[in-house]
Amino acid sequence: MKTAGYFILGVWMNRMQKCFILSAKKKEIVIKHTEVNEELEGKGIGKELVKAAVDYAKSGKMKVIPLCSFVGSILSKEPAYQGVLKMPE
């Protein structure tokens, strides 16, 4: 399955900080992977990527299925994200 797209938070040192979307259907998006430069790890960039995906999902009344353990961890810990979280089958 090909990546359907991604959210870009910004570009730093010629590399995009991005969240890969494996698929985006009418009612759900599947997040495969997040990618942040090593130099920016631990600065909340990954959480901002997840927030962008969640905001997008909420605006379209969709669920988010996290295949990425980082995304799953963030979604399961944040009460505000519980309404969009759908665990993978």
Summary of the structure (lengths in Angstrom):
residues: 89
radius of gyration: 12.3
end to end distance: 16.7
largest distance: 37.4
contacts: 246
relative contact order: 0.19
helix: 34%
strand: 35%
